[in-house]
Amino acid sequence: MCFPLNAKLHCISIAAALALAGCGGGDGSSASGARAGAAASPASSPAATVPAAPSAATPGIDKTVAPVEMPDTVTPVNYKLWFRPNTALNAFDGRADVEIKVHEPVNAIVVAAHRLTFTNGTLMLQPGNIPLIATPQDDGDYYQLRPASGQIAPGTYSLHMEWTGIINFKTYDDPATKTGGSCGNDPYPGCSAAEGVFRIDLKSTDGKTSGAILTQGESDLARQWFPGWDEPAFRPTYEVSADVPQNWRVVSNAAEKDEVNVDQGYKRVTFDKTPPMPSYLLFFGGGQFDVLEDDFSSPLPDGKGLHLRIFAPPGMKDWAKPAMQETKQALDFYYRYTGIPLPLKKFDTVAANDAFKAEKDLNFGGMENWGAILEFADDILPPPGTTMSNYGVTVLTHEAAHQWFGDLVTLDWWDDVWLNESFATFFENKTKIAFFPERFSWEGEVKNKYRVIADDLASTSYPIQPNFNAWASNDFVINAANFVYDKGGQVLKMFEGYLGEDVMRKGLQQYLTDYSFGNSTPKRLWDELARASGQPMDAIGDSFVRQTGVPLVSLDTQCDLTNNETVVSLKQRPFPNKNAYPGTQWTIPLTLAYGDNLASTRTIAMKDTSTQVRLPGCGAVLADPTGQDYYVVNYGDNAWGQLLAQRNALQDPPRLTNLRLEAHLLVGAGLADPSRESSINSIALAPNIVARMQRLESTPVQTVVRRVPFYQGQLKATRKPKQN
């Protein structure tokens, strides 16, 4: 899904890092003592080797899901879509011939269309020359295309439609200051330019501007470009063509086939057929772009590479060289990690800017259109001689991850948008570790975790799997974004630590193989991870994505001298919170470290409110030894004393950072004596770690605060269309 906007600068100090209000870091030196293989170089990381090909798809698996809002009595197979912007770039004409299947007799064909005007007399169904009449349905975004009388019999048809639409363009009450914004073409308040077909004005390096158009379909905005089946459950193919000014360079999801001049300074461009995909991923861009080209060589045995292009504002072609290198690195990583090549001939990135927008990113930071990612020039086109920011690298790897998690396999409905976004967030760190270990810090990730925990204990907390539906308000989306992205990514990190990196990867490879060109649900994901691991991932996964809040685990130890074992007593309850609808009980994937130097580990799935575990030897036990798991541990006096006696084993930076922040949280909530915090703070980091943190302290760190993953106007209040 769209990469969120509103990146904020945070300066990390050691003191601030130890306060819950402190900011999450992510720009420090490579962490020492991180989990095994976590900060490995690309050459030694699992994704650096060419993996064994994933197993063949599971026989008889169902990749489809039922649509939520639209009837499934009629389904699209293939679009032949054409459109033409006018010279003023404020409106366009469109038409489509759509192969459809009618599965049972219906009174009308329902299509989604918003602010589109059908051209009278052009709606036709073939064979039979059956004219159709477009009738708005209730007050929503749906039209019934009805024959004059009778029903439409089951069968395969060609549906012809023609329409006119609006090209969005945000204007300002005061152009000089770019304030008092309103959408001149849009009658409703709170509108955004980046919907359906929208105009930008590219600014070149010499200061000149030129009009261009882009499209944005997520989540239900494709219906502002063309009428159709605007839901993730429908995956037709698309063949796009357009008439555009002759001096434009154009880009869409599939490779460009040819172009021919037509009339009045226009040319007609056509593109290959896309893979089957939902409407929100369809993309078109056109303008006076400069284009940097290169090629990507696949590391997989099939050897099929991709032609790469980056579309940049005029004069900024050379600025795109770092982004091209990062794109090749990201593709290589994901090819190796998944073992699955993209079903594309080319892979484009559109790096747009806009000379007249107050908002740098037009309300979002990037969009994962399949084979045609949309980014923004300020983020990924650093001036020559400078390096790309952390945010620029992250947005590139985030959207590249979506080419598999979201595009190849698509969420079933928007309440499961975390199946796209949590995974893209999860892979941001994996790619940063592989490409830029010097920019990555596991202790910084621990701080990020506690920032998320603080949000998750507040009254504004939402589940990772929120109840997105067509009546959802934009305020809801804004509030939920932090949990869909950051908490979701953190929970996936915990699952990987519990299952092991190789097992997690194996499960995800099979998940992508089984549901390629189809739709996923949480159960489908949990089932794949359970088959790969033998663990109860349905209970574990659901308990963390469906509930708000954080599990509080109480841990105490006793020594059983008769067996030379440590008896670990565990209890769970929700951490005290202000949640409106708090979680009650989890199946917690606990990792316990024990033994000499806390070097041995045991994992358990704690489903009950209390349980006991026996570990070899009598000694200290540490839960969440990496500091990356999503629960808080309150140690009993005996267990805490034993841990403090293992001071050398606690000096690992992320481990110690986690224990310090955990103690701060517990003391602040009145769940532990203040001596808990002072005792853990008395353990000093190794001198080299202190020096590295001091370097980090002196450098402002840019982190991404995830807000508004889609943008205003998405998930508007609409009425569900009637079934026929």
Secondary structure as GFF3:
##gff-version 3
##sequence-region A 1 724
A	DSSP	beta_strand	8	11	.	.	.	ID=ss1
A	DSSP	alpha_helix	14	17	.	.	.	ID=ss2
A	DSSP	three_ten_helix	46	48	.	.	.	ID=ss3
A	DSSP	beta_strand	74	85	.	.	.	ID=ss4
A	DSSP	beta_strand	91	102	.	.	.	ID=ss5
A	DSSP	beta_strand	109	112	.	.	.	ID=ss6
A	DSSP	beta_strand	117	118	.	.	.	ID=ss7
A	DSSP	beta_strand	124	126	.	.	.	ID=ss8
A	DSSP	beta_strand	130	137	.	.	.	ID=ss9
A	DSSP	beta_strand	142	147	.	.	.	ID=ss10
A	DSSP	beta_strand	155	166	.	.	.	ID=ss11
A	DSSP	beta_strand	170	174	.	.	.	ID=ss12
A	DSSP	beta_strand	179	183	.	.	.	ID=ss13
A	DSSP	beta_strand	196	203	.	.	.	ID=ss14
A	DSSP	beta_strand	209	216	.	.	.	ID=ss15
A	DSSP	three_ten_helix	222	224	.	.	.	ID=ss16
A	DSSP	beta_strand	237	245	.	.	.	ID=ss17
A	DSSP	beta_strand	249	252	.	.	.	ID=ss18
A	DSSP	beta_strand	256	261	.	.	.	ID=ss19
A	DSSP	beta_strand	266	273	.	.	.	ID=ss20
A	DSSP	three_ten_helix	279	281	.	.	.	ID=ss21
A	DSSP	beta_strand	284	287	.	.	.	ID=ss22
A	DSSP	beta_strand	290	296	.	.	.	ID=ss23
A	DSSP	beta_strand	306	312	.	.	.	ID=ss24
A	DSSP	three_ten_helix	318	320	.	.	.	ID=ss25
A	DSSP	alpha_helix	321	338	.	.	.	ID=ss26
A	DSSP	beta_strand	346	352	.	.	.	ID=ss27
A	DSSP	beta_strand	372	376	.	.	.	ID=ss28
A	DSSP	alpha_helix	377	380	.	.	.	ID=ss29
A	DSSP	alpha_helix	390	402	.	.	.	ID=ss30
A	DSSP	beta_strand	409	411	.	.	.	ID=ss31
A	DSSP	three_ten_helix	414	416	.	.	.	ID=ss32
A	DSSP	alpha_helix	418	435	.	.	.	ID=ss33
A	DSSP	three_ten_helix	437	439	.	.	.	ID=ss34
A	DSSP	alpha_helix	442	456	.	.	.	ID=ss35
A	DSSP	alpha_helix	474	482	.	.	.	ID=ss36
A	DSSP	pi_helix	483	487	.	.	.	ID=ss37
A	DSSP	alpha_helix	488	499	.	.	.	ID=ss38
A	DSSP	alpha_helix	501	514	.	.	.	ID=ss39
A	DSSP	beta_strand	518	520	.	.	.	ID=ss40
A	DSSP	alpha_helix	522	533	.	.	.	ID=ss41
A	DSSP	alpha_helix	537	545	.	.	.	ID=ss42
A	DSSP	beta_strand	551	560	.	.	.	ID=ss43
A	DSSP	beta_strand	565	574	.	.	.	ID=ss44
A	DSSP	beta_strand	588	594	.	.	.	ID=ss45
A	DSSP	three_ten_helix	596	598	.	.	.	ID=ss46
A	DSSP	beta_strand	600	606	.	.	.	ID=ss47
A	DSSP	beta_strand	610	616	.	.	.	ID=ss48
A	DSSP	beta_strand	621	623	.	.	.	ID=ss49
A	DSSP	beta_strand	632	635	.	.	.	ID=ss50
A	DSSP	alpha_helix	637	644	.	.	.	ID=ss51
A	DSSP	three_ten_helix	647	650	.	.	.	ID=ss52
A	DSSP	alpha_helix	653	668	.	.	.	ID=ss53
A	DSSP	alpha_helix	674	681	.	.	.	ID=ss54
A	DSSP	alpha_helix	687	697	.	.	.	ID=ss55
A	DSSP	beta_strand	700	703	.	.	.	ID=ss56
###
